[in-house]
Amino acid sequence: MASQAEDLEAEAAEQWQLVNTPLGEMWSGRTRYAAAMYFFKRSEMNAETLEVYRICARLDHEDPVPIIRDRGVGKDWLKRMGYAQ
């Protein structure tokens, strides 16, 4: 039986995969936004970064990362995503 910590770790890993859903897949923008909300609720993403994911939610082909970078928000999130400047 998995411990609560293991369950939380597995959930975080699943959400990480979802926030990295490839661009262009049907409903991928909404999937990324839902996963971003998970990280926001855990205080791992700020509100400004979450807002970019919200804006991109209906745009399956739109990459939120350049928008986050252009707005100058979410520097910690960009670093976590591997896009540190």
N, CA, C and O atoms as a GROMACS GRO file, in nm:
protein
  340
    1MET      N    1   0.084  -0.118   0.000
    1MET     CA    2   0.000   0.000   0.000
    1MET      C    3   0.089   0.125   0.000
    1MET      O    4   0.183   0.136   0.079
    2ALA      N    5   0.057   0.218  -0.089
    2ALA     CA    6   0.137   0.341  -0.102
    2ALA      C    7   0.108   0.436   0.014
    2ALA      O    8  -0.006   0.446   0.061
    3SER      N    9   0.210   0.503   0.058
    3SER     CA   10   0.193   0.602   0.163
    3SER      C   11   0.132   0.729   0.105
    3SER      O   12   0.127   0.746  -0.017
    4GLN      N   13   0.086   0.816   0.190
    4GLN     CA   14   0.029   0.943   0.145
    4GLN      C   15   0.134   1.026   0.071
    4GLN      O   16   0.102   1.090  -0.029
    5ALA      N   17   0.256   1.025   0.118
    5ALA     CA   18   0.364   1.099   0.051
    5ALA      C   19   0.388   1.045  -0.089
    5ALA      O   20   0.409   1.121  -0.183
    6GLU      N   21   0.385   0.913  -0.103
    6GLU     CA   22   0.403   0.852  -0.235
    6GLU      C   23   0.288   0.887  -0.328
    6GLU      O   24   0.309   0.912  -0.446
    7ASP      N   25   0.167   0.891  -0.274
    7ASP     CA   26   0.050   0.929  -0.354
    7ASP      C   27   0.062   1.073  -0.402
    7ASP      O   28   0.031   1.103  -0.517
    8LEU      N   29   0.107   1.163  -0.313
    8LEU     CA   30   0.124   1.304  -0.350
    8LEU      C   31   0.233   1.320  -0.455
    8LEU      O   32   0.220   1.400  -0.547
    9GLU      N   33   0.339   1.244  -0.440
    9GLU     CA   34   0.448   1.248  -0.537
    9GLU      C   35   0.402   1.198  -0.674
    9GLU      O   36   0.438   1.256  -0.776
   10ALA      N   37   0.323   1.093  -0.676
   10ALA     CA   38   0.270   1.039  -0.801
   10ALA      C   39   0.175   1.139  -0.867
   10ALA      O   40   0.178   1.156  -0.988
   11GLU      N   41   0.092   1.205  -0.786
   11GLU     CA   42   0.000   1.306  -0.838
   11GLU      C   43   0.078   1.423  -0.899
   11GLU      O   44   0.044   1.471  -1.007
   12ALA      N   45   0.182   1.469  -0.831
   12ALA     CA   46   0.264   1.579  -0.882
   12ALA      C   47   0.331   1.539  -1.013
   12ALA      O   48   0.339   1.620  -1.105
   13ALA      N   49   0.378   1.416  -1.023
   13ALA     CA   50   0.442   1.368  -1.146
   13ALA      C   51   0.341   1.364  -1.261
   13ALA      O   52   0.374   1.400  -1.374
   14GLU      N   53   0.220   1.322  -1.232
   14GLU     CA   54   0.116   1.318  -1.335
   14GLU      C   55   0.081   1.459  -1.381
   14GLU      O   56   0.066   1.483  -1.501
   15GLN      N   57   0.068   1.552  -1.287
   15GLN     CA   58   0.036   1.690  -1.322
   15GLN      C   59   0.150   1.754  -1.401
   15GLN      O   60   0.126   1.837  -1.489
   16TRP      N   61   0.273   1.718  -1.371
   16TRP     CA   62   0.388   1.770  -1.445
   16TRP      C   63   0.380   1.725  -1.591
   16TRP      O   64   0.408   1.804  -1.682
   17GLN      N   65   0.344   1.599  -1.614
   17GLN     CA   66   0.327   1.550  -1.751
   17GLN      C   67   0.215   1.628  -1.821
   17GLN      O   68   0.228   1.663  -1.938
   18LEU      N   69   0.108   1.654  -1.750
   18LEU     CA   70  -0.006   1.724  -1.810
   18LEU      C   71   0.027   1.869  -1.843
   18LEU      O   72  -0.015   1.919  -1.947
   19VAL      N   73   0.100   1.938  -1.756
   19VAL     CA   74   0.136   2.077  -1.785
   19VAL      C   75   0.231   2.086  -1.905
   19VAL      O   76   0.247   2.192  -1.965
   20ASN      N   77   0.293   1.974  -1.938
   20ASN     CA   78   0.383   1.966  -2.052
   20ASN      C   79   0.319   1.895  -2.172
   20ASN      O   80   0.390   1.846  -2.261
   21THR      N   81   0.186   1.890  -2.175
   21THR     CA   82   0.116   1.828  -2.287
   21THR      C   83   0.160   1.897  -2.417
   21THR      O   84   0.164   2.020  -2.423
   22PRO      N   85   0.191   1.820  -2.520
   22PRO     CA   86   0.238   1.880  -2.645
   22PRO      C   87   0.136   1.976  -2.706
   22PRO      O   88   0.015   1.956  -2.698
   23LEU      N   89   0.189   2.081  -2.766
   23LEU     CA   90   0.105   2.180  -2.834
   23LEU      C   91   0.031   2.114  -2.949
   23LEU      O   92   0.082   2.021  -3.012
   24GLY      N   93  -0.089   2.163  -2.975
   24GLY     CA   94  -0.164   2.121  -3.092
   24GLY      C   95  -0.255   2.003  -3.072
   24GLY      O   96  -0.344   1.979  -3.154
   25GLU      N   97  -0.237   1.928  -2.965
   25GLU     CA   98  -0.328   1.817  -2.940
   25GLU      C   99  -0.463   1.873  -2.897
   25GLU      O  100  -0.471   1.975  -2.829
   26MET      N  101  -0.570   1.805  -2.937
   26MET     CA  102  -0.703   1.850  -2.901
   26MET      C  103  -0.716   1.861  -2.749
   26MET      O  104  -0.681   1.768  -2.676
   27TRP      N  105  -0.766   1.973  -2.702
   27TRP     CA  106  -0.788   2.005  -2.560
   27TRP      C  107  -0.658   2.023  -2.482
   27TRP      O  108  -0.660   2.027  -2.359
   28SER      N  109  -0.545   2.032  -2.551
   28SER     CA  110  -0.418   2.043  -2.480
   28SER      C  111  -0.405   2.173  -2.401
   28SER      O  112  -0.344   2.174  -2.294
   29GLY      N  113  -0.460   2.281  -2.452
   29GLY     CA  114  -0.455   2.408  -2.378
   29GLY      C  115  -0.529   2.399  -2.246
   29GLY      O  116  -0.482   2.448  -2.144
   30ARG      N  117  -0.646   2.337  -2.249
   30ARG     CA  118  -0.724   2.320  -2.126
   30ARG      C  119  -0.655   2.224  -2.030
   30ARG      O  120  -0.659   2.242  -1.908
   31THR      N  121  -0.591   2.123  -2.086
   31THR     CA  122  -0.518   2.027  -2.003
   31THR      C  123  -0.402   2.097  -1.932
   31THR      O  124  -0.382   2.077  -1.812
   32ARG      N  125  -0.328   2.178  -2.006
   32ARG     CA  126  -0.216   2.252  -1.945
   32ARG      C  127  -0.266   2.348  -1.838
   32ARG      O  128  -0.204   2.362  -1.732
   33TYR      N  129  -0.380   2.414  -1.864
   33TYR     CA  130  -0.435   2.508  -1.766
   33TYR      C  131  -0.479   2.435  -1.639
   33TYR      O  132  -0.451   2.483  -1.529
   34ALA      N  133  -0.544   2.322  -1.652
   34ALA     CA  134  -0.587   2.246  -1.534
   34ALA      C  135  -0.466   2.204  -1.451
   34ALA      O  136  -0.469   2.212  -1.328
   35ALA      N  137  -0.361   2.160  -1.517
   35ALA     CA  138  -0.240   2.121  -1.445
   35ALA      C  139  -0.173   2.243  -1.382
   35ALA      O  140  -0.121   2.235  -1.270
   36ALA      N  141  -0.176   2.356  -1.452
   36ALA     CA  142  -0.119   2.479  -1.396
   36ALA      C  143  -0.195   2.518  -1.269
   36ALA      O  144  -0.134   2.566  -1.173
   37MET      N  145  -0.326   2.499  -1.269
   37MET     CA  146  -0.406   2.530  -1.150
   37MET      C  147  -0.360   2.443  -1.032
   37MET      O  148  -0.356   2.490  -0.919
   38TYR      N  149  -0.327   2.319  -1.059
   38TYR     CA  150  -0.275   2.230  -0.954
   38TYR      C  151  -0.149   2.291  -0.891
   38TYR      O  152  -0.138   2.297  -0.768
   39PHE      N  153  -0.055   2.336  -0.975
   39PHE     CA  154   0.069   2.393  -0.923
   39PHE      C  155   0.045   2.527  -0.854
   39PHE      O  156   0.112   2.560  -0.756
   40PHE      N  157  -0.050   2.604  -0.904
   40PHE     CA  158  -0.086   2.731  -0.839
   40PHE      C  159  -0.141   2.705  -0.699
   40PHE      O  160  -0.103   2.773  -0.604
   41LYS      N  161  -0.229   2.607  -0.686
   41LYS     CA  162  -0.289   2.575  -0.556
   41LYS      C  163  -0.185   2.526  -0.456
   41LYS      O  164  -0.203   2.538  -0.335
   42ARG      N  165  -0.077   2.470  -0.506
   42ARG     CA  166   0.033   2.426  -0.420
   42ARG      C  167   0.135   2.536  -0.397
   42ARG      O  168   0.241   2.512  -0.339
   43SER      N  169   0.105   2.656  -0.442
   43SER     CA  170   0.194   2.773  -0.430
   43SER      C  171   0.326   2.753  -0.504
   43SER      O  172   0.429   2.806  -0.463
   44GLU      N  173   0.322   2.677  -0.612
   44GLU     CA  174   0.441   2.653  -0.693
   44GLU      C  175   0.439   2.736  -0.820
   44GLU      O  176   0.530   2.727  -0.903
   45MET      N  177   0.335   2.818  -0.836
   45MET     CA  178   0.319   2.905  -0.952
   45MET      C  179   0.246   3.029  -0.905
   45MET      O  180   0.153   3.020  -0.825
   46ASN      N  181   0.288   3.145  -0.955
   46ASN     CA  182   0.219   3.268  -0.914
   46ASN      C  183   0.096   3.294  -1.001
   46ASN      O  184   0.077   3.230  -1.105
   47ALA      N  185   0.012   3.387  -0.957
   47ALA     CA  186  -0.115   3.416  -1.023
   47ALA      C  187  -0.095   3.469  -1.165
   47ALA      O  188  -0.173   3.437  -1.255
   48GLU      N  189   0.008   3.549  -1.187
   48GLU     CA  190   0.033   3.605  -1.320
   48GLU      C  191   0.067   3.495  -1.421
   48GLU      O  192   0.025   3.502  -1.536
   49THR      N  193   0.141   3.397  -1.378
   49THR     CA  194   0.176   3.284  -1.465
   49THR      C  195   0.052   3.201  -1.493
   49THR      O  196   0.029   3.160  -1.607
   50LEU      N  197  -0.027   3.175  -1.390
   50LEU     CA  198  -0.152   3.101  -1.409
   50LEU      C  199  -0.242   3.172  -1.509
   50LEU      O  200  -0.308   3.107  -1.590
   51GLU      N  201  -0.247   3.304  -1.503
   51GLU     CA  202  -0.330   3.381  -1.595
   51GLU      C  203  -0.289   3.357  -1.741
   51GLU      O  204  -0.376   3.351  -1.828
   52VAL      N  205  -0.162   3.343  -1.767
   52VAL     CA  206  -0.118   3.313  -1.903
   52VAL      C  207  -0.172   3.176  -1.946
   52VAL      O  208  -0.218   3.162  -2.059
   53TYR      N  209  -0.165   3.079  -1.859
   53TYR     CA  210  -0.220   2.948  -1.892
   53TYR      C  211  -0.371   2.957  -1.915
   53TYR      O  212  -0.425   2.886  -2.000
   54ARG      N  213  -0.439   3.042  -1.840
   54ARG     CA  214  -0.584   3.060  -1.858
   54ARG      C  215  -0.611   3.119  -1.996
   54ARG      O  216  -0.699   3.071  -2.068
   55ILE      N  217  -0.537   3.221  -2.033
   55ILE     CA  218  -0.554   3.284  -2.163
   55ILE      C  219  -0.531   3.183  -2.276
   55ILE      O  220  -0.602   3.184  -2.376
   56CYS      N  221  -0.432   3.097  -2.259
   56CYS     CA  222  -0.397   2.999  -2.362
   56CYS      C  223  -0.484   2.873  -2.357
   56CYS      O  224  -0.468   2.785  -2.442
   57ALA      N  225  -0.573   2.863  -2.262
   57ALA     CA  226  -0.650   2.740  -2.242
   57ALA      C  227  -0.730   2.699  -2.365
   57ALA      O  228  -0.741   2.580  -2.395
   58ARG      N  229  -0.784   2.794  -2.437
   58ARG     CA  230  -0.864   2.762  -2.555
   58ARG      C  231  -0.783   2.762  -2.683
   58ARG      O  232  -0.837   2.744  -2.792
   59LEU      N  233  -0.653   2.781  -2.670
   59LEU     CA  234  -0.564   2.790  -2.786
   59LEU      C  235  -0.466   2.674  -2.782
   59LEU      O  236  -0.353   2.689  -2.736
   60ASP      N  237  -0.508   2.560  -2.832
   60ASP     CA  238  -0.428   2.438  -2.821
   60ASP      C  239  -0.289   2.450  -2.884
   60ASP      O  240  -0.197   2.378  -2.845
   61HIS      N  241  -0.272   2.540  -2.980
   61HIS     CA  242  -0.144   2.554  -3.049
   61HIS      C  243  -0.055   2.662  -2.987
   61HIS      O  244   0.059   2.679  -3.030
   62GLU      N  245  -0.106   2.734  -2.888
   62GLU     CA  246  -0.032   2.847  -2.830
   62GLU      C  247   0.056   2.800  -2.714
   62GLU      O  248   0.008   2.739  -2.619
   63ASP      N  249   0.185   2.829  -2.723
   63ASP     CA  250   0.279   2.794  -2.617
   63ASP      C  251   0.280   2.905  -2.512
   63ASP      O  252   0.314   3.019  -2.544
   64PRO      N  253   0.242   2.876  -2.388
   64PRO     CA  254   0.240   2.979  -2.285
   64PRO      C  255   0.378   3.028  -2.242
   64PRO      O  256   0.390   3.139  -2.189
   65VAL      N  257   0.481   2.948  -2.262
   65VAL     CA  258   0.614   2.983  -2.213
   65VAL      C  259   0.667   3.116  -2.271
   65VAL      O  260   0.713   3.200  -2.193
   66PRO      N  261   0.662   3.138  -2.403
   66PRO     CA  262   0.710   3.267  -2.453
   66PRO      C  263   0.629   3.386  -2.401
   66PRO      O  264   0.683   3.494  -2.381
   67ILE      N  265   0.501   3.366  -2.378
   67ILE     CA  266   0.416   3.473  -2.326
   67ILE      C  267   0.456   3.504  -2.181
   67ILE      O  268   0.464   3.620  -2.142
   68ILE      N  269   0.480   3.400  -2.104
   68ILE     CA  270   0.526   3.419  -1.966
   68ILE      C  271   0.657   3.497  -1.966
   68ILE      O  272   0.674   3.590  -1.888
   69ARG      N  273   0.747   3.458  -2.053
   69ARG     CA  274   0.878   3.525  -2.064
   69ARG      C  275   0.859   3.671  -2.107
   69ARG      O  276   0.920   3.761  -2.048
   70ASP      N  277   0.776   3.695  -2.210
   70ASP     CA  278   0.754   3.831  -2.260
   70ASP      C  279   0.693   3.922  -2.154
   70ASP      O  280   0.725   4.041  -2.149
   71ARG      N  281   0.606   3.868  -2.072
   71ARG     CA  282   0.542   3.948  -1.968
   71ARG      C  283   0.633   3.970  -1.847
   71ARG      O  284   0.604   4.054  -1.762
   72GLY      N  285   0.741   3.895  -1.840
   72GLY     CA  286   0.834   3.909  -1.728
   72GLY      C  287   0.778   3.854  -1.598
   72GLY      O  288   0.815   3.900  -1.490
   73VAL      N  289   0.690   3.757  -1.608
   73VAL     CA  290   0.633   3.693  -1.488
   73VAL      C  291   0.680   3.548  -1.482
   73VAL      O  292   0.723   3.492  -1.582
   74GLY      N  293   0.672   3.489  -1.366
   74GLY     CA  294   0.699   3.347  -1.353
   74GLY      C  295   0.842   3.305  -1.377
   74GLY      O  296   0.867   3.200  -1.436
   75LYS      N  297   0.937   3.386  -1.333
   75LYS     CA  298   1.077   3.350  -1.354
   75LYS      C  299   1.111   3.216  -1.288
   75LYS      O  300   1.186   3.136  -1.345
   76ASP      N  301   1.058   3.192  -1.169
   76ASP     CA  302   1.083   3.063  -1.102
   76ASP      C  303   1.019   2.949  -1.181
   76ASP      O  304   1.075   2.840  -1.190
   77TRP      N  305   0.900   2.976  -1.237
   77TRP     CA  306   0.832   2.872  -1.315
   77TRP      C  307   0.912   2.842  -1.443
   77TRP      O  308   0.929   2.726  -1.479
   78LEU      N  309   0.960   2.945  -1.509
   78LEU     CA  310   1.040   2.924  -1.630
   78LEU      C  311   1.165   2.842  -1.599
   78LEU      O  312   1.204   2.755  -1.676
   79LYS      N  313   1.226   2.872  -1.486
   79LYS     CA  314   1.345   2.797  -1.444
   79LYS      C  315   1.309   2.650  -1.423
   79LYS      O  316   1.381   2.560  -1.466
   80ARG      N  317   1.198   2.626  -1.357
   80ARG     CA  318   1.152   2.489  -1.333
   80ARG      C  319   1.122   2.416  -1.464
   80ARG      O  320   1.147   2.296  -1.476
   81MET      N  321   1.069   2.489  -1.562
   81MET     CA  322   1.036   2.431  -1.691
   81MET      C  323   1.161   2.407  -1.777
   81MET      O  324   1.154   2.343  -1.882
   82GLY      N  325   1.275   2.461  -1.731
   82GLY     CA  326   1.399   2.444  -1.805
   82GLY      C  327   1.426   2.556  -1.904
   82GLY      O  328   1.504   2.540  -1.998
   83TYR      N  329   1.361   2.670  -1.883
   83TYR     CA  330   1.377   2.785  -1.971
   83TYR      C  331   1.439   2.904  -1.899
   83TYR      O  332   1.403   3.018  -1.926
   84ALA      N  333   1.529   2.878  -1.810
   84ALA     CA  334   1.594   2.986  -1.735
   84ALA      C  335   1.669   3.076  -1.832
   84ALA      O  336   1.730   3.030  -1.928
   85GLN      N  337   1.663   3.206  -1.803
   85GLN     CA  338   1.728   3.304  -1.892
   85GLN      C  339   1.865   3.339  -1.842
   85GLN      O  340   1.934   3.419  -1.904
   0.00000   0.00000   0.00000
